[in-house]
Amino acid sequence: MNRQVPNTKNAMRYTIVGDGKVSNHFCQYFSLLGIDYNRWSRKQSSRTLKSTTNNSNIVLLLISDNAIGQFVKDNPFLLNKQLMHFSGTMYFEHIIGCHPLMTFARDCYDLETYQSIPFVCDKGVKFDKFFPQLNNRSFNIDPKDKAYYHAMCVMAGNFTQTLMRETSQQMSQGLQLPSDILFPYLLQNTKNFIQNPQESATGPIQRGDFTTVRKHLQALQSNSLEDIYHSFLKQSQKLMRVENEY
């Protein structure tokens, strides 16, 4: 059974396990707020995991999703602690899931950015019970919905990153345009979506300018992005038909 953690700030003693980007960011977040924590990783720690976590009651397993279950099996003494993971997809009966809905780059962020991160937690988990010094928004979903939720996150963030990178490279390499020429356009698109998600879309598909669309498709023949354009065209037309029905 997991230890019940008292809801007092002084009782919170954390160990962060991991040496990747997410663990780096949360070490920084805790440091900016003056939250005391230990950190352990196989590569960087001279102390044992058991001694590092000895005085901690919450252990954050910020390691790869596929390693979480086996890591706990290999270190069963951890079950005497309150364990938590940040995976958006995985669910474990004895490990709490709280997913920070944010992308984590190599460089750390400022405090305002960290405090803006929403956490999506397993059903029944009270975020402020385990992080009373954090004022982040938190939400709960049923474990059966986690894979669907995380798929939405990946498509919204990771897929757009891939598309932005590929289009930037093609404009730079194929047209000899500056590698940063898309940056103002991409930034404004993001701002427009945040301000008005339902009406921010522009462009020939949105306008119904299929003469331009046909020219695009002709230009993209045998291009690595041709199938993506077709897929977005098909999805956009489907959404517009649904909108026109209401």
Residue, then its C-alpha position, 0 to 999 in steps of 0.5 A: m500500500n502507498r503511504q498517505v501523505p499529509n497535506t502540509k507543506n513541511a511534510m513534502r519531501y521529494t526525490i526526482v528520479g531521472d536525468g532527462k529533459v522533464s526531470n531537468h525542468f522540474c528540478q528548475y521549477f522546484s529550485l525557482l520556488g525554493i522547494d527542497y528535493n533530492r535527485w537521483s539517476r543511474k548515470q549521475s548519482s554517487r549515492t544509492l537510490k534507497s539512501t537518496t529516497n530515505n527521507s522522501n515521502i514522494v518519489l517522482l519517476l521522471i523516466s521513460d514510460n516503458a521503464i517505469g513498471q520495471f524500475v519499481k519491480d527492481n526497487p520494491f522498497l519504493l512501494n513504501k513511498q508515494l510514487m508518481h509518474f508524469s506519463g500522459t498514457m501509462y496507468f499503474e495501480h500503485i503509481i499516481g499519474c499527473h501529466p504536465l501538458m507542456t513541451f520541454a525543450r533542452d533549455c529551462y523556462d522561467l517561473e511564469t511558464y512553469q506556473s502556466i502548465p496545466f496538469v492532467c491527473d488520474k481520476g480521483v487524484k488531488f494535485d494540491k495534496f501532493f504539490p501544495q506549493l504549486n498553483n498550477r491548474s489541474f484536471n482529472i480524467d479516467p485512466k481509460d481515456k489517457a491514450y486518447y488524451h495523449a494522442m490529442c496532445v501529440m498531434a497538436g504539438n509533436f505533429t505540428q513541430t514535425l510539419m513546421r520543421e519540414t516546411s522550413q527545411q524545404m523552403s530553405q533548401g528548395l527555394q533558398l529562402p531564409s531558414d527563419i522566414l516562417f517564424p513570424y507567420l507561425l507565431q501569429n498563427t499560434k496567437n490567433f488560435i489562442q485568441n479565437p480557436q473557432e475563427s483563426a483558420t485562414g487560407p485557400i481551403q478555408r476560403g473554398d479556393f480550390t483553384t489554388v488548392r489544385k495548383h498546390l497539389q500539382a506542385l507537391q507531386s512526389n513531394s514528401l508532404e503530398d500525402i499530408y496535404h491530401s489528408f488535411l484537405k480531406q479532414s478540412q472538407k469533412l469539418m466544413r461539411v459538419e459546420n454547414e449542417y448546423 
